[in-house]
């Protein structure tokens, strides 16, 4: 047995000797024996000091490397480019958010808190200074938002300063990170905003996607640039499609070109198994518009401009012949454009454009029969793409064809609010409780919570869904909906009525929740005997009748039972 053990021991020494012999050079490791006794004694194994040379561990952290940027020699060019890459990567941050979303079906309550991680990057906003840009959905209803730099163990508290839900962009102010008292060594690098890339240009997506904690870089090319619907608010804006992977966590991360300029911001993908390598990016032109809008309005985002018209395309020959478009003033001149069918009352074009006008051109840009305009060589985009590049207060000159004549009209452009909003800009949803009847303003989040886009939904929800694209007549108007009934002995018989569109209170048309609150208060002051609520449809709709004397006590009882602090919360914008 002792002989076998001795053989095994000799074999082990042979393996160790072979391993030491295979070390490529003395520069890789420097081994020094620590005393003669340690070498000869089995109680004290062999110890060694290892000099780090970058083979198995970085010789020095990248952040400690300093390159003289004033050097102009050719041999320093590669090192200079490496430093620029390091600065770009260091400018990309990880964002931690705790979301406290409201419950749109029980508007006085919040849902269970959720957490998320996403990406962002440092930019220099004129008039504001250094800020972190990310997606609006990344910090939506964020009760706590924190930012962490690459290679740092500290998280910095951030304040959401500006939000553009239409373009899914947001700006964060991080006082502890951008403080002037910071050492120059830790001053963040502001990433420059580049221009809109061309098709097939190489791009890189930088961020913190799911699947790991460290920074991730993926490469791809620009596949397509056209108008797309942004999922955050349903707005149609210019978007860039790339074939680089965009996964959860990439949201808000920069997309850069070969010059390390930001050409877009990752914001959404397609959640379908049959479609791969499709990611969407907010292009640089939309990013610049958002930043300029915030700068012009002292840190407040106002939105993208619209014409506010509904049109018909004129690709059908009979339609064009009906409008006499193929023979202008007796000349054999073919014109193109789109036919106006309706102008929204809140639009700047209201009273200027009329139904059956043909919009032929805007600011000298010809409009095709398919509603598209020239963009770049071989590329066409929707007319709305140009209008969205303008700012509130700008005036567009439209060439129109009306009653057989060509003329020019001036149209002021501005953002247009929706009657049914797609978001509340991180504010709580409005509601009003009267006698246990819970009224709220119809919104896209409310319909989403009711499952309006699912396979099965009720007839009442189907009716409300049809109101989504109803134009806004005047500022402040809302679709008031009976969301639910909190049971009380005063409202017995009505407890199962939900998702009903309120039209009138005591015979007066209800324009908004605030208007309804005023009508109820006036009814209380006049001490009228009854309160009546009339619901859609106009003829034959449901009717609620309540005694005024019981209403105030019923409202108080219901709020107390359900721990509701206030019987109403109204919109302030």
C-alpha positions, 0 to 999 in steps of 0.5 A: 500500500505504501508503494502504491501511495508513493507511486501516486505521489510521484505521478502527481509531481509529474503532472505539476511539473508538466503543467509548469513546463507548459507555461508560455513564458516567464512574463506570464507568471513570476513564481518565488519560493517562500523560504526553504522550510515551506518547500520541504515541509508537507505541513506548509504547501507551496505558496506563490505570488502571481503578477497580473498581466491581463491574461486571466485578470485585467492588469488595471481597471479600464476606468483607470486608463488615461489617454492624452487626448491632445496627442495628434500622432497617428500611433495614438489614433487607435488608443484615442478611439478606444477611449471614445468607445469607453466613454460611450459605453460609460454614458449608458446607464441602467435604470431601476424603477418601482411602478405604482400604477393606478387601478383604472377600474377602482380609480381611488386605489393603486395596483400592487407595485411592480419593478422593472429595469431598463436602459438610458444614456446621458445627453446634454439638453440645451437650456437644461444641462446633463440629463438621462434619456430613456423611454416613457414606459420605462418610468411610467407611474414610477414612485422610485426611479434610480440610475446606475452607471456602468461598473458602479455599485451605487444607485442614484435617485432620479427625478422624471422631468419631462415625459413624451408619451406620444414618442415614448421618450422621457428625461431624468434629472439625476442631481447626485450624478450631475452635480458640479461638485463631482470629481472630473474623473467621474463627470459623465460623457454626454452622447452626441445626437447624430442624423437619420441613418440611411437604409443598410447602415450599420448600427449598434444597440447598447443597453441592459437587456434581460439575461444578464446584469452587465452591459450588452452590445448587439449589431445590426443594420437599418432595415426600414424607415417609415411611419409606425404606431407607437404602442405607448400612446397609439400615435403614428410617428416616424420609426426606424426598424433594425434587425439587431436584437431588442429585448426587454431591458433594452428599452431606452438604450441608445442605438449608435452609428459607426461614429458613436453618435446616437441615431435612435432610441430602442423602444419596442419589438414585435411579440410574435413567434413567427417574426424574428430580428425585428426591433423598432427605434425612435429615430434621431429626428424624433428625438431632436424634436422632443428635445427642442420642444422641451427646450422651447417650453422650459422643460415641458413637453407639449406634443407633436403637431397634426393637421386634424383632418380625416381624408380619403385616398384618391387611387380610384379613377372614378373618385378622381373623375368625380372630383374633376381632377384630371382636367384642371382649368381646361388643361390636360393636367393631372393632379394628385392629392387626398380628399378631406372628409372631416376636420376636427373642431379643435384643429387649426384647419377647422374653418379653413379646409372643407369637406371634399377639398383635395389637398395637393401639396403642403409647403410645396411638397406634393401629396400623392393619391395614396397620401404619401409624400417624397422623403428621401431618394426612393422613400415615401412617408405619410403626409403626417410625418412632415406635419409632425416635424413642425412646432406649435405656432408654425403655419403650413401653406397648403395647395388645395383643389376646391370647386374646380379651382386651385388655391393656397390656404394657410393652416396653423398647426398644433398638437391635438388632444383626444376625446378619449385619452391614451394616457394621463401623463403619470397622473391618477385617473379622474373619478366622481362618486355620487350615491354609490355611483362611480363615474370616470372618464373614458380612456384607453387604459380603462378600456384595456383594463376591461379587456376591450381588445380581447376576444370576448367583451360585453356589448357595453364595452363594445359601444365604448370602444366605438367612441375611441376615435370620436373627435374632441369638440372643445378643450376639456370635454370627456366621455363620462362613464358609469364604471360601477355601483357601490351597493347602498340601500339608496341605489338598490335596483341599479347595482348591476349597471356598469360601463354606461355612457352618461349623456345628461344629468337632470336634462342637461348634457354632461360634457365632463366629470368636472361639469357633472360635479358642478351640476350635482353641486347646483342640484344640492344648493337648489334642493331639488327633489330628484336627480336623474342620470340619462345614459346612451343611446339618446333615445331609449337609454337607461335612466337612473332616478335618485332622491336628492335628500338621500344622496349626500348621506349615501355618498358619505356612507359608501366612501367610509365603507370602502376607505375612499379619502375623497369622493372625487378627483378631477383632471387638472390639465 
